[in-house]
Amino acid sequence: GDGAEGLGGPRAPGSPEHSAMALAMRYVQAHISEEISVEQLARLCSYSPSTFHAKFKQATGIPPVEFMVREKIGEAKLLLESSGRSITSIAMELGFNSSQHFSVLFKKYVGESPVQYRRHNAVP
């Protein structure tokens, strides 16, 4: 290629798709403790759920649900580092169905359990 791939594409700042995906990402970050569906994000961006899913994945490289999980895990890391709150409490606050489900996803994305992560990263 000549290095011009993607210019004007969904990743290009200022394109409607870029603005919509940025809006969706900001919405997820601002409402991290709420349960958010792909349908909600699609409506927010004025797309059908299937079109939104495709455009989001094209723009970010990951599906919207994975983006939401990664954001929740990032928030969980901060809470584990900075608070003495229970893992169950953190899991529930971030909208996970159970602390077990949270722990499985946390380990998948972080490489260690929430307990191990806290042990290695907690601020004294």
C-alpha positions in Angstrom: 0.0 0.0 0.0 0.9 3.6 -0.2 0.1 4.3 3.4 -3.2 6.0 2.6 -5.4 3.0 3.6 -8.0 4.0 6.1 -7.9 7.7 5.3 -11.5 8.8 5.4 -12.5 5.4 6.7 -14.3 4.7 10.0 -11.1 5.3 12.0 -10.6 8.7 10.5 -11.3 11.5 13.0 -14.1 13.6 11.9 -15.9 10.9 9.9 -19.5 10.2 11.1 -18.6 6.6 12.0 -15.6 7.8 14.1 -17.8 10.3 15.9 -20.5 7.6 16.6 -18.0 5.1 17.8 -16.3 7.7 20.0 -19.7 8.6 21.4 -20.5 4.9 22.2 -17.1 4.5 23.9 -17.6 7.6 26.0 -21.1 6.4 26.9 -19.7 3.0 28.1 -17.0 4.7 30.2 -19.5 7.2 31.8 -22.0 4.4 32.6 -19.5 1.7 33.5 -21.6 0.4 36.5 -24.8 0.1 34.5 -25.8 -2.8 32.3 -25.5 -1.5 28.7 -26.7 -3.5 25.7 -25.4 -3.3 22.2 -29.0 -2.3 21.2 -28.7 0.7 23.5 -25.4 1.8 22.0 -26.8 1.2 18.5 -29.8 3.5 19.2 -27.5 6.1 20.7 -25.5 6.1 17.4 -28.6 5.8 15.2 -27.6 2.4 13.8 -29.3 -0.9 13.7 -27.6 -3.3 16.2 -26.0 -5.4 13.4 -24.7 -2.3 11.6 -23.5 -0.8 14.9 -21.7 -4.1 15.8 -20.0 -4.2 12.4 -18.9 -0.5 12.4 -17.7 -0.7 16.0 -15.6 -3.8 15.3 -14.3 -2.2 12.1 -13.3 1.0 14.0 -11.9 -0.6 17.1 -10.8 -4.1 16.1 -13.0 -5.6 18.8 -16.7 -6.3 19.2 -18.7 -3.8 21.4 -19.4 -6.4 24.1 -15.7 -7.1 24.5 -15.0 -3.4 24.7 -17.5 -3.1 27.5 -16.0 -6.1 29.4 -12.5 -4.6 29.0 -13.7 -1.3 30.3 -15.3 -3.0 33.3 -12.2 -5.0 34.0 -10.1 -1.8 33.8 -12.4 -0.1 36.4 -12.2 -3.3 38.6 -8.4 -3.1 38.5 -8.6 0.5 39.8 -11.1 -0.5 42.6 -8.9 -3.5 43.6 -5.8 -1.3 43.8 -7.4 1.5 45.7 -10.2 0.1 47.9 -10.5 -2.6 50.4 -14.0 -3.5 49.1 -14.8 -7.1 48.6 -14.5 -8.7 45.2 -18.2 -9.6 45.3 -19.0 -5.9 46.0 -16.8 -4.8 43.1 -18.3 -7.4 40.8 -21.9 -6.4 41.6 -21.1 -2.7 41.3 -19.8 -3.3 37.8 -22.8 -5.3 36.7 -21.4 -8.8 36.6 -23.9 -11.6 37.3 -21.8 -13.2 40.0 -18.4 -12.8 41.6 -17.4 -16.2 39.9 -18.3 -14.8 36.5 -16.3 -11.7 37.2 -13.3 -13.7 38.4 -13.3 -15.9 35.3 -13.4 -12.8 33.0 -10.9 -10.9 35.1 -8.4 -13.8 35.0 -9.0 -14.2 31.2 -8.1 -10.5 30.5 -5.6 -9.8 33.3 -3.8 -13.1 33.6 -4.4 -13.5 37.4 -7.4 -13.6 39.7 -8.8 -10.5 41.3 -7.3 -11.7 44.7 -3.9 -12.2 43.1 -4.1 -8.9 41.3 -5.0 -7.0 44.5 -2.1 -8.8 46.4 0.4 -7.6 43.7 -1.0 -4.1 43.0 -2.8 -2.7 46.1 -1.8 0.7 47.2 -0.6 0.4 50.8 
